[in-house]
Amino acid sequence: MTNKDSYNKIIDSWITARNNAIVNKPIIDFADYINSEGTILDIGCGTGLPIAKYLSERNFSITGIDQSAKMIEMAKSAGIKNAVFSTCDFFDFESDEKFNGIIAWDSLFHFPKERQKEIYSKVYHLLAHGGYFLFTHGKEEDEHIDSMFGEQFYYSCLSKDFVLGLMKEFGFEIVYSIENFVEEKDQRDWVVLARKK
Ligand SMILES: C[S@@+](CC[C@H](N)C(=O)[O-])C[C@H]1O[C@@H](n2cnc3c(N)ncnc32)[C@H](O)[C@@H]1O
């Protein structure tokens, strides 16, 4: 069973849990940092709610990719303006376009551990100069299986220090790095907003 199959199976429970969630403050910051009317790539966009919808309302053009066909079906039917959603694995995604912002909110932790290192070079190349990258992440190196809504999901993560080293190597500057982010009922181990120099 892959994450893709699991998300396709739990889609109804996911929609109930996620679609009306708040837009977390770092996402608002990310939008504030990018010039209006810019382009944003949303990696692992899910149903497009609440994030792509919010970014569209801020006048950005959104490209949303997700490996779950059910998530993309929901995103396409959500009536989100200036947004194109495609079923696509991040590692297969190619574009001649350089984005002003790239967001990966709660998606990088599903990528295979042996491919985690590739994220930063790929995002760097997809970003325009001065573009912003917002992502959530774990703090410690990890690989495990967990269950959500009765289905199994794979998770992995490199250590925070290793990721910061990779980002420095590729030429990102860290705008902020927040450990143990908490907002209302939401908690994330590590939230990073970075800029391509
Ligand atoms: C926890 S959900 C978060 C969805 C959305 N970002 C949100 O905040 O509501 C993780 C999403 O990442 C997607 N995903 C996982 N691995 C992916 C990959 N390799 N390429 C594209 N999407 C992926 C999943 O299908 C799922 O929709």
The ligand as an ORCA input file, in Angstrom:
! r2SCAN-3c Opt
* xyz 0 1
  C      -0.697     15.686      4.826
  S      -1.280     15.987      3.188
  C      -1.172     17.770      3.097
  C      -1.990     18.357      1.965
  C      -1.955     19.894      1.883
  N      -0.613     20.414      1.698
  C      -2.578     20.512      3.102
  O      -1.875     21.221      3.841
  O      -3.777     20.293      3.304
  C       0.094     15.459      2.219
  C      -0.169     15.496      0.718
  O       1.060     15.289      0.043
  C       0.817     14.458     -1.079
  N       2.069     13.812     -1.477
  C       2.780     12.909     -0.757
  N       3.870     12.531     -1.443
  C       3.844     13.219     -2.624
  C       4.704     13.250     -3.775
  N       5.801     12.485     -3.842
  N       4.376     14.070     -4.786
  C       3.250     14.831     -4.742
  N       2.391     14.822     -3.695
  C       2.689     14.028     -2.654
  C      -0.244     13.501     -0.581
  O      -0.931     12.854     -1.621
  C      -1.119     14.418      0.256
  O      -2.172     14.975     -0.480
*
